């Protein structure tokens, strides 16, 4: 039974009506006086040197305003990652460059009065290049004769390495009855958010910089820009309008520095929006991964040792790569006394890689979970029971982790999945004949409820109005996942007021309090805890204010969400108390505020099962069902949780089946530059989805909640690959599966 009045109820997102009626204002909808339009001129080559830039014809086009050239920007390295400062974030990127290291590298920026004039002017720009040798694969980058791509960081193409260990793996392998090992590969993947990368920069006076952008990390971007331009942070304002998705792609600076300096040069605001083609090859991607996994296990099915060599293809710039490697090292959810993780950030001239939903966890979990299923079947054990036998439980630590698990409902998730699976099989059966074979696959997963580096911090301010409504200010950026609604629900629940009395303003560095950013699945846990603390603060301030009003010192705020004044035998709601304070003899404006910095990152858990069908004559596969059950503690908004499960499954289906950035080695470039050649799953490709959550409670979370966002996509690809492997009888070690199978739609 739900003990809450507002939390754990399915409330439609507060901005949903504005979105479906077209009233929501995205960055592309905004306009400023005298604003012009900007575009990046990008390198068509993976590695080259600019020998000449000719603007003579561009200047003759009608509507041309100006251009910003590589030698007109600070000759300074920076790291675009929207993370707090860290030694892992190495500086190796420039605002504009005459030495492009990948296709899509920014050479110059151009501006014109209208979008049409901009296209004509951009086509008239002539850039000459001298081509240089390039490397595109992890294997080629690691060759002894490969030239270093970032020589100021490393004399080879290993930009960084990371080790995490526990016990003695050699001893663990000696104690094992069986050794299992294999190599796995996952491809680079695009985010394909509905809204392309966009910004409006107004630096026209050269003193104050105002930016509107679809950013996940406004405060980090403000800090990086201030460092780049030698400005005070309070002279830069970053505002996030309504946003059409992010998935990690907007957790780093993209075009903002160049657009800002272009605005300063031409003394006009500049709007710069990527084309969809630019999004595909010039925006960051999920890292290509190559890994070798080795397991030691007893004949009773107990893990004794695990070791991995984990390689991520960073492209030419490090961005998040070392932090992603570090995050992946801490997501092994099984009990193993001897553990060794060696991770490597590898530079190539391929697409720049960065943050993507799952943050290294999705890649490593793919191979790990396929191996867990193989081990179980070769030992004649049920894959679910084998996993549960070896799973870390509450009070115990993950290998190489510093903190114990504080809540874990993994078995409940598994049992619920099994029940749904039985119901499906009872209804449909499990075909195995001359034409087709159907089979089930399974995968477990975990994630965190904030950055695993524990750098996550959020703040909240609550201003009480005279009618008892509140204005909640938070730096947390809602990128389409519904965090503003969820935080408003927490505030309403804690203060005992209707949801309709909460107004929220978020992600505006000019007025909202600091937040490290929307990443690491941190909004529910980190931002939610900040809201709880701010609620506690405003309650205490109301108690003190009421004490002044009534001359009483025994006023309390009870579990019934009322202020109890024993001396007057009165019991006031939050609204009534606010009215008393505002209009009493000693009137006061009441405001609560607080910050929360996560000391730990509690793990949410998920179990995914997939029913796949293999058609023998055509070597084709069809996905029939995907079941995913999650342990996310208290679901603050069940509608959002189910939506996250469905969205995560959709992204996982694409990752497993079809999505890859195809690479032309002769041309040295990505050729998947549009949504015809890069295939995102359509509704006809989607299986029947069964998404649920189990009852759980996280003791350190706001109202018992932990995260959901990234978790839901992590187990999907390995469960699909496991199901297809069982149906086809072939071991699978790489995705997308379209490289080996014909993918048939689920629905016509």
C-alpha positions as CSV (number, residue, x, y, z in Angstrom):
1,X,0.0,0.0,0.0
2,X,1.4,3.4,-1.0
3,X,1.9,5.5,2.2
4,X,2.4,8.7,0.2
5,X,0.0,11.3,-1.1
6,X,2.0,12.7,-3.9
7,X,5.2,10.6,-4.2
8,X,4.9,7.1,-5.8
9,X,1.9,8.3,-7.8
10,X,1.9,8.5,-11.6
11,X,1.6,12.2,-12.2
12,X,1.9,13.5,-15.8
13,X,5.0,15.6,-16.3
14,X,4.3,19.3,-15.7
15,X,5.6,20.3,-19.1
16,X,3.8,17.6,-21.1
17,X,0.9,19.8,-22.2
18,X,3.2,22.5,-23.5
19,X,5.2,19.9,-25.5
20,X,2.3,18.2,-27.2
21,X,0.6,21.5,-28.0
22,X,3.8,23.0,-29.5
23,X,4.0,25.7,-26.9
24,X,7.3,24.5,-25.3
25,X,10.2,26.6,-26.3
26,X,13.4,24.7,-27.3
27,X,16.7,26.5,-28.1
28,X,15.7,26.5,-31.8
29,X,12.5,28.4,-31.0
30,X,14.3,31.3,-29.3
31,X,15.3,34.5,-30.9
32,X,17.1,37.6,-29.8
33,X,17.2,41.1,-31.4
34,X,19.8,41.3,-34.2
35,X,20.5,37.6,-34.0
36,X,22.2,35.9,-36.9
37,X,22.8,32.3,-37.8
38,X,26.0,30.4,-37.5
39,X,27.6,27.2,-38.8
40,X,30.7,25.2,-38.3
41,X,32.9,24.5,-41.3
42,X,34.3,21.0,-40.4
43,X,37.1,18.8,-41.6
44,X,36.1,16.2,-44.2
45,X,39.3,14.3,-43.4
46,X,40.3,12.1,-40.4
47,X,43.7,13.6,-40.1
48,X,45.0,16.6,-42.1
49,X,46.7,20.0,-42.0
50,X,44.9,23.1,-43.2
51,X,47.0,24.9,-45.8
52,X,44.7,27.7,-46.8
53,X,41.3,29.2,-46.0
54,X,39.7,31.3,-48.8
55,X,36.7,33.4,-47.8
56,X,36.7,35.6,-50.9
57,X,33.6,34.0,-52.5
58,X,31.8,33.6,-49.2
59,X,32.1,37.3,-48.5
60,X,30.4,38.1,-51.8
61,X,27.3,36.1,-50.9
62,X,24.2,38.1,-49.9
63,X,23.7,38.1,-46.2
64,X,27.2,37.1,-45.2
65,X,28.2,38.6,-41.8
66,X,31.6,37.3,-40.8
67,X,33.7,34.3,-39.9
68,X,35.9,33.2,-37.0
69,X,39.2,31.5,-38.0
70,X,41.5,29.1,-36.1
71,X,44.2,31.7,-35.4
72,X,41.6,34.1,-33.9
73,X,40.8,31.9,-30.9
74,X,42.8,31.2,-27.8
75,X,45.6,28.7,-28.6
76,X,44.7,26.8,-25.4
77,X,44.0,23.1,-24.8
78,X,40.8,22.3,-22.8
79,X,38.7,19.3,-22.0
80,X,35.1,19.6,-23.1
81,X,33.8,17.1,-20.5
82,X,31.0,18.5,-18.3
83,X,32.4,16.9,-15.2
84,X,33.8,18.6,-12.1
85,X,37.6,19.2,-12.3
86,X,39.6,16.0,-12.1
87,X,43.1,14.7,-13.0
88,X,41.4,12.2,-15.3
89,X,40.1,15.0,-17.5
90,X,43.1,15.7,-19.7
91,X,43.2,18.9,-21.9
92,X,43.8,18.1,-25.5
93,X,41.1,19.9,-27.6
94,X,41.0,23.4,-29.1
95,X,38.0,25.7,-29.9
96,X,39.0,25.7,-33.6
97,X,41.9,23.9,-35.2
98,X,44.1,24.0,-38.3
99,X,45.2,20.4,-37.5
100,X,42.0,18.3,-37.6
101,X,42.3,14.9,-35.9
102,X,39.0,13.5,-37.0
103,X,36.2,14.0,-39.5
104,X,34.0,16.8,-38.2
105,X,36.7,18.6,-36.3
106,X,35.9,22.3,-36.1
107,X,38.0,24.5,-38.6
108,X,36.1,27.8,-38.6
109,X,32.7,29.3,-37.8
110,X,30.7,31.4,-40.2
111,X,27.7,33.7,-39.8
112,X,24.9,35.1,-42.0
113,X,21.6,36.9,-41.6
114,X,19.3,34.0,-42.5
115,X,19.6,30.2,-42.6
116,X,19.4,30.3,-46.4
117,X,22.2,32.8,-46.7
118,X,24.2,30.8,-44.3
119,X,24.1,27.7,-46.4
120,X,25.2,29.6,-49.5
121,X,28.0,31.3,-47.7
122,X,29.2,28.1,-46.1
123,X,29.3,26.3,-49.6
124,X,31.4,29.2,-50.9
125,X,34.2,28.7,-48.2
126,X,37.2,27.0,-49.7
127,X,39.5,25.1,-47.3
128,X,42.6,23.4,-48.6
129,X,44.2,20.5,-46.7
130,X,47.3,18.3,-46.7
131,X,46.3,14.8,-45.8
132,X,48.1,13.0,-43.1
133,X,48.1,9.3,-42.0
134,X,45.3,8.2,-39.8
135,X,44.4,5.2,-37.6
136,X,40.9,4.1,-36.8
137,X,40.9,0.9,-34.9
138,X,42.1,0.1,-31.4
139,X,44.3,-2.6,-32.9
140,X,46.0,-0.2,-35.3
141,X,46.4,2.5,-32.7
142,X,48.3,0.1,-30.4
143,X,50.8,-0.9,-33.1
144,X,54.4,-0.1,-32.1
145,X,54.9,2.1,-35.2
146,X,51.7,4.1,-34.7
147,X,52.3,7.8,-34.3
148,X,50.9,9.3,-31.1
149,X,47.8,11.3,-31.8
150,X,48.2,13.5,-28.7
151,X,52.0,13.6,-28.2
152,X,51.8,16.2,-25.4
153,X,49.8,13.7,-23.4
154,X,51.4,10.3,-24.3
155,X,54.2,9.0,-26.5
156,X,51.8,6.2,-27.7
157,X,48.1,6.0,-28.1
158,X,47.3,4.8,-24.7
159,X,46.0,8.1,-23.2
160,X,45.3,6.7,-19.8
161,X,45.1,3.3,-17.9
162,X,43.2,2.3,-14.9
163,X,43.6,-0.7,-12.5
164,X,41.1,-1.9,-9.9
165,X,41.8,-5.0,-8.0
166,X,40.9,-7.2,-5.0
167,X,42.6,-10.4,-3.8
168,X,45.0,-12.4,-6.0
169,X,43.6,-13.4,-9.4
170,X,46.4,-15.9,-10.2
171,X,45.6,-17.6,-6.9
172,X,41.9,-17.5,-7.7
173,X,42.4,-19.1,-11.1
174,X,44.5,-21.9,-9.5
175,X,41.7,-22.6,-7.1
176,X,39.1,-22.8,-9.9
177,X,38.0,-26.1,-11.4
178,X,37.2,-24.4,-14.7
179,X,38.5,-21.4,-16.6
180,X,36.4,-19.6,-19.1
181,X,37.7,-16.7,-21.3
182,X,36.8,-15.0,-24.5
183,X,37.0,-11.6,-26.4
184,X,34.0,-9.3,-27.0
185,X,33.5,-6.3,-29.1
186,X,30.8,-3.5,-29.2
187,X,30.5,-0.9,-31.8
188,X,30.3,2.9,-31.6
189,X,26.8,4.2,-31.3
190,X,25.1,7.6,-31.8
191,X,22.8,9.1,-29.3
192,X,20.2,10.3,-31.9
193,X,18.4,12.6,-29.5
194,X,15.3,14.2,-31.1
195,X,16.7,17.7,-30.7
196,X,20.1,18.3,-32.4
197,X,22.9,20.1,-30.5
198,X,21.9,23.7,-30.3
199,X,23.0,27.0,-28.8
200,X,22.5,30.7,-28.9
201,X,25.4,32.8,-27.7
202,X,25.3,36.5,-27.1
203,X,28.7,38.0,-26.4
204,X,28.0,41.1,-28.5
205,X,29.3,43.6,-25.9
206,X,32.5,41.6,-25.2
207,X,31.9,41.8,-21.4
208,X,28.9,39.6,-20.5
209,X,28.3,36.2,-22.1
210,X,24.8,34.8,-22.2
211,X,24.2,31.3,-23.6
212,X,21.0,29.3,-24.2
213,X,21.8,25.7,-25.0
214,X,20.5,22.2,-24.6
215,X,23.0,21.4,-21.9
216,X,23.1,18.7,-19.3
217,X,25.8,20.5,-17.4
218,X,25.3,24.3,-17.4
219,X,27.5,25.0,-14.4
220,X,30.5,22.9,-15.7
221,X,30.2,24.6,-19.1
222,X,30.2,28.0,-17.5
223,X,33.3,27.1,-15.5
224,X,35.2,25.8,-18.6
225,X,34.2,28.8,-20.7
226,X,35.4,31.2,-17.9
227,X,38.7,29.5,-17.9
228,X,39.0,29.6,-21.7
229,X,38.1,33.2,-22.0
230,X,39.8,34.5,-18.8
231,X,36.4,35.7,-17.4
232,X,34.7,35.6,-14.0
233,X,32.1,32.9,-13.9
234,X,29.4,35.4,-12.8
235,X,29.9,37.2,-16.1
236,X,28.6,34.1,-17.9
237,X,25.1,32.9,-17.7
238,X,24.0,29.6,-19.1
239,X,20.3,28.8,-19.5
240,X,18.8,25.4,-20.5
241,X,15.5,25.8,-22.3
242,X,13.1,22.8,-22.8
243,X,15.3,20.0,-24.1
244,X,14.7,17.2,-26.5
245,X,16.9,14.5,-25.0
246,X,20.6,14.2,-24.2
247,X,21.6,10.6,-23.1
248,X,25.1,12.0,-22.3
249,X,25.8,13.8,-25.6
250,X,25.2,17.2,-24.0
251,X,27.4,16.5,-21.0
252,X,30.2,18.3,-22.7
253,X,30.8,21.6,-24.6
254,X,30.3,21.4,-28.3
255,X,29.9,24.6,-30.4
256,X,29.4,27.1,-27.6
257,X,33.0,28.5,-27.3
258,X,33.3,29.1,-31.1
259,X,29.8,30.5,-31.3
260,X,30.5,32.9,-28.3
261,X,33.7,34.2,-29.9
262,X,32.0,34.6,-33.3
263,X,29.3,36.6,-31.5
264,X,32.0,38.8,-29.9
265,X,33.7,39.4,-33.2
266,X,30.6,40.3,-35.2
267,X,28.9,42.0,-32.2
268,X,25.6,40.1,-32.7
269,X,24.0,37.1,-31.0
270,X,24.6,33.9,-32.9
271,X,22.3,30.9,-33.1
272,X,24.1,27.7,-34.1
273,X,22.2,24.4,-34.6
274,X,23.8,21.2,-35.9
275,X,22.3,19.5,-38.9
276,X,21.3,15.9,-38.4
277,X,24.3,14.9,-40.6
278,X,26.6,16.8,-38.2
279,X,25.0,15.1,-35.3
280,X,25.9,11.7,-36.8
281,X,29.6,12.2,-37.4
282,X,30.6,15.3,-35.5
283,X,28.8,14.8,-32.1
284,X,30.2,12.4,-29.6
285,X,29.4,8.7,-29.7
286,X,29.3,5.8,-27.4
287,X,32.8,4.2,-27.2
288,X,33.7,1.3,-29.3
289,X,34.9,-1.4,-26.9
290,X,37.2,-4.4,-27.1
291,X,37.6,-6.6,-24.0
292,X,39.1,-9.9,-23.0
293,X,37.3,-11.6,-20.1
294,X,38.5,-14.4,-17.9
295,X,36.5,-16.2,-15.2
296,X,37.5,-18.9,-12.7
297,X,34.7,-21.0,-11.3
298,X,34.3,-24.2,-9.2
299,X,32.4,-27.2,-10.3
300,X,29.7,-26.1,-7.8
301,X,29.3,-22.9,-9.7
302,X,31.1,-20.5,-7.3
303,X,33.2,-17.7,-8.9
304,X,36.8,-17.7,-7.7
305,X,38.4,-15.1,-10.0
306,X,37.7,-12.5,-12.7
307,X,40.0,-10.5,-14.9
308,X,39.5,-8.2,-17.8
309,X,41.5,-6.1,-20.2
310,X,39.1,-3.4,-21.3
311,X,39.9,-1.0,-24.2
312,X,37.8,2.0,-25.2
313,X,38.2,3.9,-28.5
314,X,38.2,7.5,-27.5
315,X,38.7,9.0,-30.9
316,X,41.3,11.8,-30.9
317,X,40.2,13.6,-27.8
318,X,40.0,12.2,-24.3
319,X,36.7,13.9,-23.2
320,X,35.2,11.6,-20.6
321,X,37.1,8.4,-21.6
322,X,39.3,7.9,-18.5
323,X,36.4,8.6,-16.2
324,X,34.2,6.1,-18.1
325,X,36.9,3.5,-17.8
326,X,37.0,4.2,-14.0
327,X,33.2,4.0,-13.7
328,X,33.2,0.6,-15.5
329,X,35.7,-0.8,-13.1
330,X,33.2,-0.5,-10.2
331,X,30.1,-2.1,-11.7
332,X,30.9,-5.9,-11.2
333,X,27.9,-7.0,-9.1
334,X,29.0,-10.6,-8.3
335,X,30.9,-12.0,-5.3
336,X,34.4,-12.8,-6.5
337,X,37.3,-12.7,-4.0
338,X,39.9,-12.2,-6.7
339,X,39.3,-9.4,-9.1
340,X,41.5,-7.5,-11.6
341,X,40.3,-4.8,-14.0
342,X,42.8,-3.2,-16.4
343,X,41.2,-0.5,-18.5
344,X,42.7,1.6,-21.3
345,X,41.7,4.8,-23.0
346,X,42.9,4.5,-26.6
347,X,43.3,7.4,-29.1
348,X,42.4,7.0,-32.7
349,X,41.3,9.3,-35.6
350,X,37.8,7.9,-35.4
351,X,34.7,9.7,-34.1
352,X,35.2,11.5,-30.8
353,X,33.6,9.4,-28.0
354,X,32.1,10.7,-24.8
355,X,29.3,10.2,-22.3
356,X,26.5,7.9,-23.3
357,X,23.7,6.3,-21.2
358,X,25.4,3.5,-19.2
359,X,28.8,5.2,-19.1
360,X,31.1,2.2,-19.8
361,X,28.8,-0.1,-17.9
362,X,26.8,-1.1,-21.0
363,X,29.9,-2.2,-22.9
364,X,31.5,-4.3,-20.1
365,X,28.1,-5.8,-19.1
366,X,27.6,-7.1,-22.6
367,X,30.5,-9.6,-22.5
368,X,30.2,-10.3,-18.8
369,X,26.6,-11.4,-18.9
370,X,27.1,-13.5,-22.0
371,X,29.9,-15.3,-20.2
372,X,27.8,-15.8,-17.1
373,X,25.1,-17.5,-19.2
374,X,27.7,-19.7,-21.0
375,X,29.3,-20.7,-17.8
376,X,26.0,-21.7,-16.2
377,X,24.9,-23.8,-19.2
378,X,28.3,-25.6,-19.5
379,X,28.0,-26.4,-15.8
380,X,24.4,-27.6,-16.3
381,X,23.1,-24.8,-14.0
382,X,20.2,-22.6,-14.5
383,X,21.5,-19.2,-15.6
384,X,19.3,-17.3,-13.2
385,X,20.1,-19.4,-10.2
386,X,23.8,-19.3,-11.0
387,X,23.8,-15.5,-11.0
388,X,21.8,-15.3,-7.8
389,X,24.2,-17.8,-6.1
390,X,27.1,-15.4,-6.9
391,X,25.3,-12.1,-6.5
392,X,26.4,-9.5,-3.9
393,X,23.7,-8.9,-1.3
394,X,22.8,-6.0,1.1
395,X,25.6,-5.3,3.5
396,X,28.4,-6.7,1.2
397,X,30.7,-4.9,-1.2
398,X,31.2,-5.2,-4.9
399,X,34.8,-6.2,-5.8
400,X,37.2,-3.3,-5.3
401,X,34.4,-1.1,-4.0
402,X,34.7,1.1,-0.9
403,X,31.1,0.9,0.3
404,X,28.6,-1.8,1.0
405,X,25.4,-2.3,-0.9
406,X,22.6,-0.6,1.1
407,X,19.6,-2.2,-0.7
408,X,19.2,-5.0,-3.2
409,X,16.0,-6.5,-4.7
410,X,17.7,-8.5,-7.4
411,X,16.0,-11.8,-6.5
412,X,12.6,-10.2,-6.5
413,X,13.3,-8.8,-9.9
414,X,14.5,-12.3,-11.1
415,X,11.4,-14.1,-9.7
416,X,9.0,-11.6,-11.2
417,X,10.7,-11.9,-14.6
418,X,10.5,-15.7,-14.4
419,X,6.8,-15.5,-13.6
420,X,6.1,-13.2,-16.6
421,X,8.2,-15.6,-18.8
422,X,6.1,-18.6,-17.7
423,X,2.9,-16.7,-18.4
424,X,4.1,-15.9,-21.9
425,X,5.2,-19.5,-22.6
426,X,1.9,-20.9,-21.3
427,X,0.1,-18.6,-23.7
428,X,2.3,-18.9,-26.8
429,X,4.6,-22.0,-26.3
430,X,8.2,-22.1,-27.3
431,X,8.6,-23.1,-30.9
432,X,11.4,-25.5,-32.1
433,X,10.8,-27.1,-35.5
434,X,12.4,-27.3,-38.9
435,X,11.7,-23.7,-39.7
436,X,12.2,-21.7,-36.5
437,X,13.6,-22.0,-33.1
438,X,12.6,-19.7,-30.2
439,X,14.7,-19.3,-27.0
440,X,15.0,-17.1,-24.0
441,X,18.1,-15.1,-22.9
442,X,18.8,-13.4,-19.6
443,X,21.0,-10.7,-18.2
444,X,21.5,-9.0,-14.8
445,X,22.6,-5.4,-14.4
446,X,23.3,-2.7,-11.9
447,X,24.2,1.0,-12.0
448,X,24.7,3.9,-9.6
449,X,22.5,6.6,-8.2
450,X,25.1,9.4,-8.9
451,X,28.6,9.7,-10.2
452,X,30.6,6.7,-8.9
453,X,33.4,9.2,-8.3
454,X,31.1,10.7,-5.5
455,X,31.6,14.1,-7.1
456,X,27.9,14.6,-7.5
457,X,26.4,17.6,-5.7
458,X,23.1,19.4,-5.9
459,X,21.4,22.3,-4.3
460,X,17.9,23.5,-3.8
461,X,16.1,26.6,-2.7
462,X,12.5,26.7,-1.6
463,X,10.7,30.1,-1.4
464,X,7.3,30.0,0.4
465,X,4.7,32.3,-1.0
466,X,2.0,34.0,1.0
467,X,-0.7,31.6,-0.2
468,X,1.3,28.6,0.9
469,X,2.5,27.6,-2.5
470,X,6.2,27.3,-3.0
471,X,8.8,28.1,-5.7
472,X,11.5,25.4,-6.0
473,X,14.8,26.4,-7.5
474,X,17.3,23.8,-8.5
475,X,20.3,23.6,-10.8
476,X,19.3,20.1,-12.0
477,X,18.7,20.0,-15.7
478,X,15.6,18.2,-16.9
479,X,16.7,16.8,-20.3
480,X,13.4,15.1,-21.0
481,X,13.4,12.4,-18.3
482,X,10.9,14.2,-16.1
483,X,13.2,15.2,-13.2
484,X,11.5,18.6,-12.6
485,X,8.2,16.8,-12.0
486,X,9.8,14.2,-9.8
487,X,11.6,16.9,-7.6
488,X,8.3,18.8,-7.3
489,X,6.6,15.6,-6.1
490,X,9.3,15.1,-3.4
491,X,8.8,18.7,-2.2
492,X,5.0,18.5,-2.2
493,X,5.2,15.2,-0.3
494,X,7.6,16.4,2.3
495,X,5.7,19.6,3.0
496,X,2.2,18.1,2.8
497,X,1.0,20.4,0.0
498,X,-0.8,19.6,-3.3
499,X,1.5,19.1,-6.3
500,X,-0.3,22.0,-8.0
501,X,1.2,24.4,-5.5
502,X,4.8,23.7,-6.5
503,X,6.4,25.9,-9.2
504,X,9.9,25.0,-10.3
505,X,12.7,26.9,-12.0
506,X,15.8,24.9,-13.0
507,X,19.1,24.9,-14.7
508,X,19.7,28.7,-15.1
509,X,23.1,29.7,-13.7
510,X,21.9,33.2,-13.3
511,X,19.2,32.4,-10.7
512,X,19.3,28.7,-9.8
513,X,21.6,27.2,-7.2
514,X,24.7,25.1,-8.1
515,X,24.4,21.5,-9.5
516,X,27.2,19.4,-10.9
517,X,25.0,18.4,-13.8
518,X,22.6,15.8,-15.1
519,X,24.7,12.7,-15.4
520,X,25.4,9.5,-13.5
521,X,21.6,9.0,-13.0
522,X,21.9,11.4,-10.1
523,X,18.7,13.5,-10.3
524,X,16.4,11.3,-8.1
525,X,19.1,10.5,-5.5
526,X,21.4,13.5,-5.4
527,X,19.0,16.3,-6.4
528,X,16.2,14.6,-4.6
529,X,18.1,14.6,-1.3
530,X,19.0,18.2,-1.8
531,X,15.2,19.0,-2.1
532,X,14.5,16.9,1.1
533,X,17.1,18.9,3.1
534,X,15.8,22.2,1.7
535,X,12.3,21.1,2.9
536,X,13.6,20.3,6.3
537,X,15.3,23.8,6.4
538,X,12.1,25.7,5.5
539,X,10.1,23.6,8.0
540,X,12.5,24.6,10.8
541,X,12.4,28.2,9.7
542,X,8.6,28.1,9.8
543,X,8.7,26.6,13.3
544,X,10.9,29.5,14.5
545,X,8.7,32.1,12.8
546,X,5.6,30.6,14.3
547,X,7.3,30.6,17.7
548,X,7.8,34.3,17.3
549,X,4.2,34.8,16.2
550,X,2.7,32.8,19.1
551,X,5.3,33.3,21.7
552,X,5.6,29.6,22.1
553,X,8.7,27.3,22.1
554,X,7.0,23.9,21.8
555,X,5.9,24.0,18.2
556,X,6.6,20.9,16.2
557,X,6.0,19.6,12.6
558,X,4.5,16.1,12.8
559,X,4.2,13.1,10.5
560,X,0.7,14.3,9.6
561,X,2.4,17.2,7.8
562,X,1.0,19.8,10.3
563,X,2.5,22.3,12.6
564,X,1.3,21.5,16.2
565,X,1.0,24.5,18.6
566,X,0.0,22.9,21.9
567,X,-0.3,26.2,23.8
568,X,-3.1,27.3,21.4
569,X,-4.4,23.8,20.6
570,X,-3.9,24.5,16.9
571,X,-2.7,22.3,14.1
572,X,-1.7,24.2,11.0
573,X,-1.0,22.9,7.5
574,X,2.0,24.3,5.6
575,X,-0.3,26.7,3.7
576,X,-2.0,27.9,6.9
577,X,1.4,28.3,8.7
578,X,2.8,30.3,5.8
579,X,-0.2,32.6,5.9
580,X,0.2,33.2,9.6
581,X,3.9,34.1,9.2
582,X,3.4,36.4,6.2
583,X,0.5,38.3,7.6
584,X,1.1,38.1,11.3
585,X,2.3,40.9,13.6
586,X,5.9,39.8,12.9
587,X,5.7,39.2,9.2
588,X,8.5,37.4,7.5
589,X,9.5,35.8,4.1
590,X,10.5,32.2,4.6
591,X,13.0,30.5,2.4
592,X,14.7,27.1,2.9
593,X,17.9,26.0,1.2
594,X,20.4,23.2,1.3
595,X,23.0,21.3,-0.7
596,X,23.6,17.5,-0.8
597,X,26.9,15.8,-1.8
598,X,26.6,12.1,-2.2
599,X,29.1,10.2,0.0
600,X,28.1,6.9,-1.8
601,X,26.1,5.9,-4.8
602,X,23.6,3.2,-4.0
603,X,23.0,0.7,-6.7
604,X,19.7,0.1,-8.5
605,X,19.4,-3.4,-10.1
606,X,17.7,-4.9,-13.1
607,X,16.9,-8.3,-14.6
608,X,16.1,-8.6,-18.3
609,X,14.8,-11.6,-20.2
610,X,14.3,-11.7,-24.0
611,X,12.5,-14.1,-26.2
612,X,14.0,-14.3,-29.7
613,X,13.1,-16.3,-32.8
614,X,15.6,-17.6,-35.3
615,X,14.5,-18.5,-38.8
616,X,16.8,-21.2,-40.0
617,X,16.5,-20.9,-43.8
618,X,16.9,-17.2,-44.0
619,X,19.4,-16.7,-41.1
620,X,17.1,-14.1,-39.7
621,X,16.1,-13.1,-36.2
622,X,12.9,-11.6,-34.7
623,X,12.6,-10.2,-31.2
624,X,9.3,-11.4,-29.7
625,X,9.3,-10.2,-26.0
626,X,11.5,-8.2,-23.7
627,X,10.9,-8.4,-20.0
628,X,12.7,-6.0,-17.6
629,X,12.0,-5.7,-13.9
630,X,14.0,-3.1,-11.9
631,X,14.8,-2.4,-8.3
632,X,14.9,1.4,-8.0
633,X,13.7,1.8,-4.4
634,X,10.6,3.9,-4.1
635,X,9.4,4.9,-7.6
636,X,8.8,8.7,-7.1
637,X,6.8,8.8,-10.3
638,X,5.8,5.3,-11.6
639,X,4.8,6.7,-15.0
640,X,8.4,8.0,-15.4
641,X,9.9,4.8,-14.2
642,X,7.9,2.7,-16.7
643,X,8.8,5.3,-19.4
644,X,12.5,4.9,-18.6
645,X,12.2,1.2,-18.8
646,X,10.5,1.3,-22.2
647,X,13.0,3.9,-23.5
648,X,16.0,2.0,-22.2
649,X,14.8,-1.1,-23.9
650,X,14.4,0.7,-27.2
651,X,17.9,2.0,-27.0
652,X,19.2,-1.4,-26.0
653,X,17.4,-3.0,-29.0
654,X,19.1,-0.6,-31.3
655,X,22.5,-1.2,-29.7
656,X,22.1,-5.0,-30.0
657,X,20.6,-5.3,-33.5
658,X,21.4,-2.5,-35.9
659,X,23.1,0.6,-34.7
660,X,26.7,1.1,-35.7
661,X,28.8,3.9,-37.2
662,X,30.0,2.2,-40.4
663,X,33.5,3.2,-41.4
664,X,35.0,3.4,-44.8
665,X,38.7,2.6,-44.3
666,X,39.8,3.8,-47.8
667,X,38.1,7.2,-47.3
668,X,39.1,7.2,-43.6
669,X,35.6,8.4,-42.5
670,X,32.3,7.4,-41.1
671,X,29.7,6.8,-43.8
672,X,26.7,6.4,-41.4
673,X,25.9,10.2,-41.7
674,X,22.1,10.1,-41.9
675,X,19.2,8.2,-40.5
676,X,18.8,6.1,-43.7
677,X,22.3,4.5,-43.4
678,X,22.3,4.6,-39.6
679,X,19.3,2.4,-38.6
680,X,17.5,3.3,-35.4
681,X,14.8,0.8,-34.5
682,X,11.3,1.7,-35.7
683,X,8.1,0.9,-33.9
684,X,7.8,-2.1,-36.2
685,X,11.1,-3.4,-34.9
686,X,10.1,-3.3,-31.3
687,X,9.2,-6.5,-29.4
688,X,6.4,-6.7,-26.9
689,X,7.7,-4.9,-23.8
690,X,6.9,-6.0,-20.2
691,X,8.4,-3.4,-17.9
692,X,7.8,-3.4,-14.1
693,X,9.4,-2.5,-10.8
694,X,9.4,-4.4,-7.6
695,X,8.7,-3.1,-4.1
696,X,11.9,-1.9,-2.5
697,X,13.3,0.9,-0.2
698,X,16.7,2.6,-0.2
699,X,17.4,3.8,3.3
700,X,19.7,6.7,2.2
701,X,17.5,7.9,-0.6
702,X,14.8,10.6,-0.7
703,X,11.6,8.8,0.4
704,X,13.4,5.6,-0.2
705,X,14.3,6.2,-3.9
706,X,17.4,5.5,-6.0
707,X,18.1,5.9,-9.7
708,X,16.5,4.4,-12.8
709,X,17.6,6.2,-16.0
710,X,20.8,4.6,-17.2
711,X,20.1,1.3,-15.5
712,X,17.3,0.3,-17.9
713,X,19.4,0.1,-21.1
714,X,22.4,-1.8,-19.6
715,X,21.0,-5.4,-19.5
716,X,19.1,-5.3,-22.8
717,X,21.8,-6.0,-25.4
718,X,23.4,-9.0,-23.6
719,X,19.9,-10.5,-23.0
720,X,19.1,-10.2,-26.7
721,X,22.4,-11.7,-27.7
722,X,22.0,-14.5,-25.2
723,X,18.5,-15.3,-26.6
724,X,19.7,-15.2,-30.2
725,X,22.7,-17.4,-29.3
726,X,20.4,-20.0,-27.8
727,X,17.9,-19.9,-30.7
728,X,20.6,-20.0,-33.4
729,X,23.1,-22.3,-31.7
730,X,25.9,-19.9,-32.4
731,X,28.1,-18.1,-29.9
732,X,27.9,-14.3,-30.1
733,X,30.8,-12.1,-29.2
734,X,30.0,-8.8,-30.9
735,X,27.2,-6.4,-31.7
736,X,25.3,-5.2,-33.7
737,X,23.8,-8.5,-34.7
738,X,22.9,-7.2,-38.1
739,X,26.6,-7.9,-39.0
740,X,25.8,-11.7,-38.7
741,X,22.0,-12.0,-39.0
742,X,19.2,-10.6,-41.1
743,X,16.9,-8.6,-38.8
744,X,13.2,-9.0,-39.4
745,X,10.6,-6.6,-37.9
746,X,8.4,-7.9,-35.1
747,X,5.3,-6.2,-36.6
748,X,4.2,-5.5,-40.2
